[in-house]
């Protein structure tokens, strides 16, 4: 959104660029939301092996407790961040629409 230069383009071009960038940004956010869950599953055993030297595949307690709680935290945190980004893009869109009125 910062790449949109409203001083060098007209109103229609600015809105078209904003709409295109907004769609791309929302798509990236949604893809990253789902890839975060894969990242947790991949990084948890590696991090445990590096920090403690333990093999998480042999300890079922970790998989039964930490992974579900990690997923819950990740889900709610990702939703919160997505709502924040969505609100920010909505306010930027309103600012562009207010430029037309002015």
N, C-alpha and C positions, 0 to 999 in steps of 0.2 A: 504494500500500500504506500510505502514511502517513495516508491519509484514513480508514482503518478505525479506529474508536474502540471498543476492546474493553470499555471501562468503561461505556458507555451501551447496549450491545446484548448479547444473550445469545450463548452459544457458537455456536449454529446460525447465527444471523444473521452473526456474524463470519466463520465459515467460508464461507458463501455469498458474502459480499462479496469475501472474499479470492479465492475460486475465479473469480469473475466478473472481478475486476481482473487476476488472473494471466493469464487467457486473453487479455484485451485487451492486456496488456503484451507477451506473447509474440507476438501477432499484429503489433503495432507494430514489434517488433524484427525480425521476419521481413520485413516490408514494407520497412523501412529498409535491411535487408541488400541487397535487390535494387535499391532505388533508388540506393544508393551507386554502383553500377556505371554507371548512367545519368548520375549527377552528375559522375563522373570524365570521361566522354566529352564532356559539355557544357562543363565548366569548364576543361579542359586547353587548348583552342584560345584561349579568351578570356584566360586567365591568361598564356599565352605572348605573345599580341598586346599585352597591357598592359605586360608586363615588358620584353620584348625588341623588340617591334615586328615580330616574325617571324610569317609565316603558316604555321601547322603543316600546312595542307593541301597546301602546295607541297613540304614537306620530308618525304619518306617515312621517313627514318631514325627520326624521333621516334615515328611511329606503329608502326613495326616493333619498337622496343626498349622505349620507356618505357611504353607502354600495357599490354603484356602483364606487365611487371614490376610496374606499378602495380596491375593487377588481382590478381596473385598476393599482393602485400602486403596489399591491401584484403581479399581473401578470408580470409587467415589472421588478420589483425587482427580482422575482424568475427566470425569463429568464436571467437576467444579472448574477445572482449567478451561474446558471446552465452552462452558457457559460464559466465562469471563471473556474469552476471545470472541465469542459470538456477540456479546454485548458491546465490545469495543468496535467490531466491524459494523455493527448496526449504528452506533453513534457516528462513525466516520461517514457512513452512507447518508445519514440525516444531515450532516454538515455539508456534504456535496449537494444535496437537494436544496438546502437553504441558500446556497450560492445562486441558484437559479432565480429564486424569489427576490434576492437583493439586487 
